Amino acid sequence: MTFVKRSKSFVLLIYLISSLLLRVSEASVVSSGDFSKDFLVTWSPTHVNTSSDGRSRTLKLDQESGASFSSIQTFLFGKIDMKIKLIPGPSQGTVVAYYMSSDQTNRDEIDFEFLGNVNGQPYILQTNIYADGVDNREERIHLWFDPTKDFHTYSILWNVHQIVFMVDQIPIRLYRNHSEKGVAYPRLQPMSIKVSLWNGESWATSGGHEKVDWSKAPFVASFGDYKIDACIWKGNPTLCNEESNENWWNKNEFSSLTRVQKRWFKWVSKYHLIYDYCQDYARFHNKRPKECSLPKY
């Protein structure tokens, strides 16, 4: 009788462990790599072109319309890689956006925004973070290569510790989770992945002084070879907050940068950073946001 009870207890324990592992494994996903399967066109299908195998996609902007697409799933933490080739030639006034957003009134958002340039000038990459509906956290860098000549990988690592923006795996920006110190951090709202191409001539290039040259239209940006390795939102934040082999991005080793990454980050900050909201004392009347005085790593 005792043996039977122990056997039943053992079977129940195995069942519970297996169920938990199954729930965790179901929470994480590595994408199919097929735009047609992982994303929905959300604006102007006539301006979106997808290859027959779904592995590449272009967006077009002309005087009629821009275009956008968004992931079918929403995620809470993970790592997203997207290969992008930006608009060649004069592209002033255009904006290519690649970002994550919760689409709530008090939304969380993690933004890459590529600001079109006058031909021959360096391309500007702007990053921004919304946390609980508040942004004003812009940083801008000059890219150290011509992003219109070939594809480059733009990545977001978002975990319980930090947000890291990367270009070809080089960290260009950090935003730490200092929520315990009263700093807002995107950690509760699931977000979808979004990509768009639109007319931002009111502000995007030289503060809006350089307008779109429609004689050069259509403007085309290309996307491909993306990877989504993230926790699919299923209504239970515990599945996404925990550290596991599936949720590898939450492990302690990803709580800060490696020694090599820190060197690269300092190199970008020294030679390529052209605007940092934390250094804009006039904008905040010498009362900078709290995170500006806290460690980045």
GUVO-918849 format. One record per residue: residue number from 1; residue in three letters; x, y, z of N, C-alpha, C in turn. Coordinates in steps of 0.02 Angstrom, whole numbers, plus 50000, padded with zeros to 5 digits. Atoms other than C-alpha are relative to their C-alpha. Example, Ala and Ser with C-alpha at 12.3 -4.5 7.8 and 13.67 -1.06 7.14 Angstrom:
seq,type,nX,nY,nZ,caX,caY,caZ,cX,cY,cZ
1,Ala,50045,49941,50000,50615,49775,50390,50045,50060,50000
2,Ser,49958,49941,49997,50684,49947,50357,49961,50055,50037
end
This chain:
seq,type,nX,nY,nZ,caX,caY,caZ,cX,cY,cZ
1,Met,50042,49940,50000,50000,50000,50000,50043,50063,50000
2,Thr,49953,49943,49997,50142,50118,50045,50034,50010,49933
3,Phe,49966,49997,50065,50230,50074,49882,49955,50032,49947
4,Val,50048,49973,50049,50072,50114,49781,49993,50074,50009
5,Lys,50006,49929,49986,50053,50282,49867,50061,50038,49976
6,Arg,49938,49967,50022,50235,50324,49835,50003,50003,49923
7,Ser,49999,50002,50073,50218,50271,49653,49954,50053,49971
8,Lys,50047,49950,50024,50065,50381,49630,50028,50071,50011
9,Ser,49970,49935,49986,50155,50527,49713,50055,50016,49951
10,Phe,49945,49990,50047,50305,50502,49600,49973,50017,49930
11,Val,50031,49987,50066,50196,50496,49443,49972,50070,49998
12,Leu,50029,49933,49997,50106,50653,49499,50054,50054,49996
13,Leu,49944,49953,50002,50272,50742,49529,50028,50006,49930
14,Ile,49974,50000,50069,50336,50693,49356,49952,50038,49955
15,Tyr,50051,49966,50041,50172,50754,49280,50004,50075,50009
16,Leu,49997,49928,49986,50184,50922,49367,50063,50031,49970
17,Ile,49937,49974,50029,50366,50946,49315,49995,50004,49925
18,Ser,50007,50002,50073,50327,50895,49136,49954,50055,49975
19,Ser,50047,49947,50018,50179,51015,49130,50033,50068,50003
20,Leu,49966,49936,49993,50286,51157,49194,50050,50011,49944
21,Leu,49950,49993,50054,50424,51123,49069,49966,50013,49933
22,Leu,50037,49990,50062,50296,51113,48929,49975,50072,49995
23,Arg,50025,49932,50000,50220,51280,48980,50056,50049,49986
24,Val,49944,49955,50011,50391,51361,48985,50023,49997,49928
25,Ser,49976,50007,50068,50444,51289,48817,49951,50031,49951
26,Glu,50049,49970,50044,50281,51346,48739,50003,50076,50002
27,Ala,49998,49928,49992,50314,51521,48804,50052,50033,49957
28,Ser,49945,49971,50039,50472,51545,48701,49994,49978,49928
29,Val,50007,50016,50070,50484,51549,48514,50062,50024,49961
30,Val,49952,49979,50050,50615,51554,48379,49961,50005,49935
31,Ser,50044,49985,50055,50534,51631,48226,50010,49953,49940
32,Ser,49996,50040,50060,50499,51543,48063,50045,50031,49947
33,Gly,49961,49966,50052,50594,51674,47963,49959,50017,49939
34,Asp,50045,49988,50056,50443,51692,47849,49955,50060,50018
35,Phe,50040,49940,49986,50369,51868,47847,49926,49987,49994
36,Ser,50071,50013,50011,50205,51800,47782,49967,49962,50057
37,Lys,50027,50040,49945,50185,51685,47932,50004,50037,50067
38,Asp,49988,49969,49934,50251,51795,48074,49972,50071,50005
39,Phe,50020,49930,49999,50187,51968,48022,49937,50010,49958
40,Leu,50058,49977,50038,50028,52053,47961,50014,50069,49971
41,Val,49996,49933,50030,50027,52200,47840,49947,50043,50032
42,Thr,50047,49957,49963,49946,52342,47937,49986,50066,49966
43,Trp,50012,49937,50036,49956,52486,47814,50022,49993,49928
44,Ser,49987,49995,50072,49945,52498,47625,50033,49937,49970
45,Pro,49973,50061,50030,49968,52320,47556,50031,50011,49932
46,Thr,49972,49987,50066,50004,52393,47384,50071,50027,50004
47,His,49933,49973,49991,50163,52468,47456,50046,49952,50038
48,Val,49961,50053,49967,50224,52304,47532,50012,49945,49950
49,Asn,49984,50054,50046,50315,52174,47428,50039,49947,50037
50,Thr,49969,50055,49965,50360,52004,47498,50023,49948,49949
51,Ser,49974,50050,50046,50469,51875,47411,49957,49937,50002
52,Ser,50042,50060,50005,50387,51711,47357,50012,49951,50057
53,Asp,49985,50046,49944,50476,51615,47496,49989,50032,50068
54,Gly,50014,49965,49938,50431,51746,47626,50061,50023,50038
55,Arg,49938,49986,49963,50613,51774,47673,50022,50073,49996
56,Ser,49982,49929,50004,50625,51956,47621,49938,50042,49985
57,Arg,50058,49956,50009,50510,52106,47613,50026,50071,49989
58,Thr,49985,49929,50010,50515,52286,47552,49939,50042,50017
59,Leu,50052,49950,49990,50416,52439,47602,50014,50059,49954
60,Lys,49994,49945,50047,50383,52584,47483,49964,50061,50026
61,Leu,50031,49936,49984,50347,52767,47515,49998,50043,49938
62,Asp,50007,49951,50053,50278,52884,47383,49949,50052,50023
63,Gln,50047,49948,49979,50159,53032,47383,49931,49973,50015
64,Glu,50064,50032,49985,50013,52913,47391,49997,49972,50071
65,Ser,50002,50034,49936,50062,52818,47548,50068,49975,50022
66,Gly,49945,50039,49973,50190,52738,47661,49975,49930,50011
67,Ala,50021,50069,49989,50176,52561,47730,50026,49976,50067
68,Ser,49977,50029,49937,50194,52454,47885,49977,49928,50008
69,Phe,50023,50066,49980,50182,52279,47957,50016,49988,50073
70,Ser,49995,50012,49928,50169,52206,48132,49997,49925,50014
71,Ser,49998,50071,49983,50202,52039,48215,49931,49976,50022
72,Ile,50063,50030,49980,50054,51923,48242,49999,49990,50076
73,Gln,49995,50013,49929,50114,51877,48416,50024,50062,50038
74,Thr,49971,49950,49956,50154,51991,48563,50047,49964,50049
75,Phe,49946,50031,49962,50304,51961,48676,50014,50041,50063
76,Leu,49976,49968,49940,50368,51999,48850,50071,49974,50013
77,Phe,49928,50015,49995,50560,51998,48847,50023,49953,49944
78,Gly,49970,50042,50051,50676,51918,48722,50053,50038,49960
79,Lys,49951,49968,50044,50797,51959,48582,49973,49998,49928
80,Ile,50025,49994,50068,50745,52021,48410,50056,50025,49955
81,Asp,49952,49978,50050,50861,52035,48259,49963,50012,49935
82,Met,50030,49985,50065,50811,52118,48096,50054,50028,49955
83,Lys,49953,49973,50049,50919,52141,47943,49964,50051,49957
84,Ile,50031,49945,50036,50883,52306,47856,50050,50031,49953
85,Lys,49962,49959,50047,50948,52394,47702,49959,50063,49987
86,Leu,50038,49937,50001,50899,52577,47705,49996,50030,49930
87,Ile,50016,49968,50064,50839,52692,47566,50064,50030,49969
88,Pro,49941,49972,50033,50979,52731,47442,49986,50070,49973
89,Gly,50006,49934,50029,51013,52907,47376,49969,50050,50047
90,Pro,50030,49948,49958,50930,53067,47440,49936,49973,50033
91,Ser,50058,50028,49964,50807,53013,47575,49976,50046,50055
92,Gln,50018,49953,49947,50786,53170,47679,49924,50003,50010
93,Gly,50071,49996,49983,50620,53182,47769,49966,49933,50011
94,Thr,50030,50066,49990,50587,52994,47768,50022,49971,50067
95,Val,49984,50035,49937,50584,52885,47923,49986,49925,49990
96,Val,50010,50073,49996,50611,52697,47930,50001,49983,50075
97,Ala,50006,50017,49929,50551,52635,48100,49996,49925,50010
98,Tyr,50000,50071,49980,50585,52465,48178,49998,50001,50075
99,Tyr,50010,49988,49929,50519,52451,48353,49953,49948,50030
100,Met,50048,50040,49964,50419,52360,48486,49954,50047,50038
101,Ser,50048,49956,49968,50260,52434,48558,49943,49960,50031
102,Ser,50056,50034,49966,50123,52384,48680,49932,50026,49977
103,Asp,50063,49973,50028,49991,52493,48592,49949,50017,50054
104,Gln,50045,49978,49947,49917,52551,48758,50006,50075,50008
105,Thr,49997,49927,49987,49877,52729,48814,50064,50016,50038
106,Asn,49938,49992,49961,50019,52713,48941,50053,49953,49973
107,Arg,49963,50053,50035,50119,52617,48814,50074,49998,50019
108,Asp,49928,50012,49999,50292,52544,48826,50022,49993,49927
109,Glu,49976,50003,50069,50399,52557,48670,50075,50002,49999
110,Ile,49927,50002,50010,50576,52521,48612,50012,50013,49926
111,Asp,49999,49975,50068,50620,52617,48454,50069,50003,49968
112,Phe,49949,49981,50048,50745,52614,48313,49966,50044,49948
113,Glu,50026,49957,50053,50712,52760,48195,50058,50025,49958
114,Phe,49948,49981,50047,50820,52787,48042,49977,50063,49962
115,Leu,50021,49936,50026,50811,52969,47990,50033,50013,49933
116,Gly,49974,49990,50067,50829,52999,47803,50049,50058,49996
117,Asn,49946,49951,50003,50978,53102,47749,50007,50030,49930
118,Val,49980,49970,50064,51036,53221,47614,50058,49958,49973
119,Asn,49950,50044,50030,51143,53121,47494,50071,50022,50018
120,Gly,49930,49985,49983,51323,53109,47552,50012,50014,50074
121,Gln,49993,49989,49929,51289,53146,47735,49991,49935,50038
122,Pro,50007,50062,49962,51302,53014,47872,49927,49987,50019
123,Tyr,50067,50019,49980,51143,52919,47912,49994,50005,50076
124,Ile,50012,49993,49928,51070,52960,48083,49951,49946,50023
125,Leu,50043,50048,49967,50998,52823,48192,49978,50029,50068
126,Gln,50028,49977,49937,50883,52883,48331,49969,49941,50038
127,Thr,50033,50050,49958,50833,52770,48475,49960,50037,50054
128,Asn,50042,49970,49949,50698,52805,48603,49966,49945,50040
129,Ile,50034,50048,49956,50611,52719,48748,49940,50035,50032
130,Tyr,50059,49980,49962,50434,52741,48811,49993,49951,50059
131,Ala,50014,50042,49942,50399,52677,48986,49940,50029,50037
132,Asp,50063,49978,49969,50223,52689,49058,49975,50065,49968
133,Gly,50028,49944,50037,50175,52814,48922,50043,50061,49993
134,Val,49956,49941,50001,50322,52933,48944,50062,49984,49959
135,Asp,49940,50011,50040,50462,52952,48817,50053,50053,50018
136,Asn,49948,49948,49990,50583,53101,48798,50067,49969,50019
137,Arg,49937,50034,49985,50728,52978,48802,50039,49987,49935
138,Glu,49969,50009,50065,50802,53005,48630,50077,50001,50005
139,Glu,49928,49997,50013,50981,52966,48583,50010,49994,49925
140,Arg,49985,50004,50072,51058,52988,48410,50073,49985,49990
141,Ile,49931,50013,50020,51213,52918,48330,50005,50006,49924
142,His,49984,50008,50071,51295,52930,48160,50024,49929,49989
143,Leu,49976,50067,50017,51312,52757,48086,50069,50005,49968
144,Trp,49930,49998,50023,51494,52716,48046,50010,49964,49934
145,Phe,49998,50032,50066,51451,52635,47879,49941,50027,49960
146,Asp,50056,49981,50043,51335,52665,47732,49947,49946,50004
147,Pro,50050,50053,49990,51176,52571,47781,49955,49989,49939
148,Thr,50039,50009,50061,51106,52586,47604,50033,49952,49952
149,Lys,49962,50042,50046,51240,52478,47523,49987,49926,50010
150,Asp,50008,50070,49984,51205,52315,47612,49955,49993,50062
151,Phe,50039,50013,49940,51102,52233,47748,50045,50001,50062
152,His,49968,50003,49935,51152,52259,47929,49948,49978,50051
153,Thr,50045,50028,49950,51079,52179,48085,49989,50049,50057
154,Tyr,50020,49954,49946,50986,52289,48210,49961,49959,50051
155,Ser,50026,50046,49949,50945,52202,48374,49976,50037,50062
156,Ile,50025,49979,49935,50845,52230,48531,50005,49941,50048
157,Leu,49999,50047,49945,50890,52132,48687,49961,50032,50057
158,Trp,50045,49973,49949,50751,52160,48814,49988,49946,50052
159,Asn,50010,50050,49948,50754,52067,48979,49982,50034,50066
160,Val,50020,49973,49935,50715,52089,49163,50054,50046,50029
161,His,49944,49961,49974,50884,52174,49188,50011,50066,49962
162,Gln,49978,49944,50041,50910,52293,49042,49970,49995,49930
163,Ile,50013,49998,50071,50871,52347,48865,50065,50019,49966
164,Val,49939,49986,50037,51017,52342,48743,49982,50007,49926
165,Phe,50006,49990,50072,51009,52416,48567,50068,49982,49969
166,Met,49938,50021,50031,51137,52337,48451,49998,50009,49924
167,Val,49991,49997,50073,51201,52365,48274,50055,49952,49982
168,Asp,49953,50054,50015,51287,52212,48202,50031,49973,50064
169,Gln,49983,50027,49934,51293,52150,48383,50045,50046,50041
170,Ile,49964,49950,49961,51387,52307,48440,49950,50040,50040
171,Pro,50049,49962,49960,51293,52387,48587,50009,50075,49990
172,Ile,49997,49928,50012,51251,52568,48547,49962,50039,50054
173,Arg,50038,49965,49948,51133,52606,48691,49977,49950,50053
174,Leu,50022,50041,49944,51087,52538,48863,49946,50038,50039
175,Tyr,50050,49972,49954,50936,52566,48975,49987,49948,50053
176,Arg,50004,50050,49947,50941,52477,49142,49932,50001,50035
177,Asn,50059,50005,49959,50797,52416,49248,50015,50027,50070
178,His,49992,49969,49934,50803,52538,49395,49931,50012,50031
179,Ser,50068,49990,49976,50619,52514,49437,49998,50002,50077
180,Glu,49999,49999,49927,50664,52481,49619,50020,50068,50028
181,Lys,49981,49933,49980,50730,52659,49623,49952,50053,49973
182,Gly,50052,49954,50023,50573,52735,49550,50005,50022,49928
183,Val,49993,49984,50071,50626,52738,49367,49955,49952,49960
184,Ala,50045,50042,50041,50495,52676,49243,50041,49955,49954
185,Tyr,49965,50049,50043,50548,52520,49148,49947,49955,49967
186,Pro,50047,50044,50034,50454,52418,49016,50007,49928,50026
187,Arg,49993,50067,49970,50422,52257,49113,49933,49965,50012
188,Leu,50064,50029,49986,50235,52226,49125,49956,49992,49938
189,Gln,50043,50002,50059,50159,52257,48953,50032,49962,49943
190,Pro,49973,50034,50059,50184,52134,48810,50000,50046,49940
191,Met,49993,49957,50058,50238,52213,48647,50003,49960,49936
192,Ser,49993,50028,50066,50224,52174,48463,50059,50033,49964
193,Ile,49945,49974,50041,50362,52201,48334,49970,50036,49941
194,Lys,50029,49960,50054,50325,52337,48208,50055,50029,49956
195,Val,49955,49969,50049,50409,52404,48051,49959,50046,49956
196,Ser,50037,49954,50042,50356,52556,47951,50047,50046,49962
197,Leu,49966,49950,50041,50411,52680,47819,49950,50055,49987
198,Trp,50049,49946,50004,50331,52852,47821,50033,50067,49991
199,Asn,49978,49931,50011,50345,53038,47787,50006,50036,50066
200,Gly,49988,49964,49938,50425,53124,47935,50035,50067,49988
201,Glu,49963,49940,50019,50482,53282,47847,49990,50059,50047
202,Ser,50011,49944,49953,50410,53394,47984,50053,50004,50054
203,Trp,49950,50000,49947,50553,53343,48100,50062,49958,49987
204,Ala,49950,50053,50002,50662,53201,48038,50070,50023,49978
205,Thr,49934,49981,50027,50803,53287,47941,50012,50074,50012
206,Ser,49982,49930,49984,50888,53446,48004,49942,50036,50034
207,Gly,50054,49970,49963,50743,53477,48121,49940,50019,49958
208,Gly,50057,49986,50044,50618,53478,47977,50015,50050,49945
209,His,49982,49951,50052,50713,53601,47867,50009,49967,49932
210,Glu,49990,50036,50063,50752,53468,47736,49937,49958,49986
211,Lys,50062,50033,50018,50592,53410,47651,50012,49942,49952
212,Val,49997,50057,50046,50557,53251,47553,50004,50025,49928
213,Asp,49995,49984,50072,50612,53265,47371,49961,49947,49962
214,Trp,50044,50050,50030,50466,53177,47289,50020,49981,49929
215,Ser,49976,50018,50067,50554,53179,47121,50043,49937,50003
216,Lys,49958,50060,49991,50663,53038,47193,49959,49939,50021
217,Ala,50044,50056,49980,50513,52931,47243,49993,49950,49943
218,Pro,50015,50026,49933,50474,52792,47267,50063,49986,50041
219,Phe,49946,50016,49953,50583,52768,47420,49987,49929,50026
220,Val,50009,50071,49983,50613,52585,47461,50051,49979,50053
221,Ala,49958,50030,49948,50681,52502,47619,49989,49925,49999
222,Ser,50002,50073,50007,50721,52316,47623,50013,49966,50067
223,Phe,49995,50036,49937,50706,52189,47764,50008,49925,49986
224,Gly,49991,50072,50010,50760,52009,47783,50038,49966,50056
225,Asp,49960,50042,49955,50837,51867,47883,49993,50021,50073
226,Tyr,50013,49980,49932,50755,51915,48046,49999,49939,50046
227,Lys,50005,50054,49950,50753,51813,48207,49963,50027,50061
228,Ile,50037,49984,49939,50628,51820,48349,50012,49944,50049
229,Asp,49989,50049,49947,50685,51729,48505,49974,50032,50064
230,Ala,50034,49961,49948,50562,51790,48636,49945,49960,50033
231,Cys,50052,50033,49962,50430,51743,48762,49931,50023,49975
232,Ile,50067,49984,50025,50257,51737,48682,49954,50015,50060
233,Trp,50046,49981,49946,50128,51825,48791,49940,49955,50000
234,Lys,50058,50043,49992,49998,51704,48855,49959,50020,50062
235,Gly,50039,49975,49944,49927,51812,48995,50030,49986,50068
236,Asn,49969,50017,49936,50046,51747,49129,50071,50027,50001
237,Pro,49933,49970,50001,50196,51861,49161,50053,49957,50033
238,Thr,49951,50043,49965,50278,51730,49274,50040,49959,49950
239,Leu,49967,50041,50050,50318,51623,49121,50056,50039,49965
240,Cys,49951,49959,50036,50413,51768,49043,50052,50032,50046
241,Asn,49954,49968,49953,50495,51839,49199,50054,49953,50026
242,Glu,49953,50047,49969,50582,51681,49255,50061,49988,49956
243,Glu,49939,50018,50034,50757,51629,49211,49999,49925,49985
244,Ser,50000,50071,50019,50769,51465,49114,50041,49993,49936
245,Asn,49964,50011,50063,50857,51385,48966,49961,50028,49941
246,Glu,50041,49973,50053,50710,51438,48858,50002,50077,50002
247,Asn,49996,49927,49992,50707,51616,48927,50073,50019,50016
248,Trp,49928,49992,49986,50897,51625,48913,50019,50073,50011
249,Trp,49983,49929,49995,50896,51815,48898,49993,50028,50070
250,Asn,50007,49977,49931,50845,51831,49081,50055,49975,50046
251,Lys,49947,50026,49958,50997,51738,49144,50047,50056,50023
252,Asn,49958,49950,49969,51119,51832,49253,50056,50023,49953
253,Glu,49946,49981,50046,51252,51830,49117,49979,50055,49951
254,Phe,50024,49947,50044,51141,51949,49017,49973,50059,50041
255,Ser,50020,49944,49958,51115,52069,49163,50043,50061,49990
256,Ser,49955,49944,50016,51258,52178,49101,50037,49983,49936
257,Leu,49960,50012,50060,51379,52193,48956,50063,49960,50019
258,Thr,49935,50033,49991,51532,52084,48936,50055,50053,49996
259,Arg,49944,49954,50003,51703,52164,48946,50011,50026,49929
260,Val,49991,49980,50070,51718,52167,48756,49943,50047,49979
261,Gln,50058,49958,50017,51542,52239,48737,50007,50070,50030
262,Lys,49990,49935,49968,51585,52378,48860,50049,50043,49960
263,Arg,49951,49962,50041,51734,52427,48753,49967,50027,49938
264,Trp,50035,49978,50060,51626,52434,48597,49951,50056,50016
265,Phe,50049,49949,49980,51492,52534,48689,50035,50067,50012
266,Lys,49963,49938,49987,51620,52662,48747,50026,50030,49935
267,Trp,49977,49976,50065,51688,52674,48569,49943,50036,49964
268,Val,50058,49967,50032,51514,52713,48500,49985,50066,50035
269,Ser,50016,49939,49962,51482,52840,48639,50050,50055,49987
270,Lys,49947,49949,50009,51648,52928,48609,50001,50028,49929
271,Tyr,49988,49978,50069,51652,52935,48419,49937,50009,49958
272,His,50058,50000,50044,51474,52917,48354,49937,50029,50031
273,Leu,50058,49971,49967,51351,52984,48483,49996,50075,49985
274,Ile,50008,49929,50016,51282,53153,48427,49946,50034,50042
275,Tyr,50049,49970,49954,51137,53177,48548,49982,49949,50054
276,Asp,50019,50041,49943,51099,53108,48721,49955,50043,50045
277,Tyr,50047,49961,49961,50946,53169,48814,50026,50013,50071
278,Cys,49973,49992,49932,51040,53145,48978,50050,50058,50003
279,Gln,49953,49944,50000,51163,53280,48923,49967,50065,49980
280,Asp,50036,49940,50022,51029,53403,48868,49971,50035,50062
281,Tyr,50020,49968,49937,51023,53506,49029,49947,50054,49988
282,Ala,50048,49946,50014,50929,53650,48947,49929,49973,49991
283,Arg,50065,50030,50013,50788,53536,48891,49962,49984,50064
284,Phe,50032,50021,49937,50754,53477,49068,50011,50051,50056
285,His,49990,49945,49952,50798,53643,49152,50043,49977,50059
286,Asn,49951,50026,49952,50944,53559,49241,49971,49949,50049
287,Lys,50029,50053,49959,50826,53429,49316,49992,49938,49957
288,Arg,50000,50057,50045,50873,53278,49213,49960,49942,50029
289,Pro,50035,50060,49976,50773,53117,49222,50044,49959,50048
290,Lys,49964,50033,49946,50822,53010,49371,50050,49948,49975
291,Glu,49955,50053,50024,50898,52869,49267,50067,50027,49975
292,Cys,49939,49970,50027,51028,52990,49199,50057,50000,50051
293,Ser,49949,50000,49948,51120,52987,49366,50013,49930,50029
294,Leu,49992,50069,49977,51110,52798,49388,50044,49959,49952
295,Pro,49955,50040,50044,51230,52664,49320,49964,49971,49940
296,Lys,50028,50032,50060,51203,52600,49144,50015,49925,49999
297,Tyr,49983,50071,49996,51288,52433,49180,50041,49986,50061
end
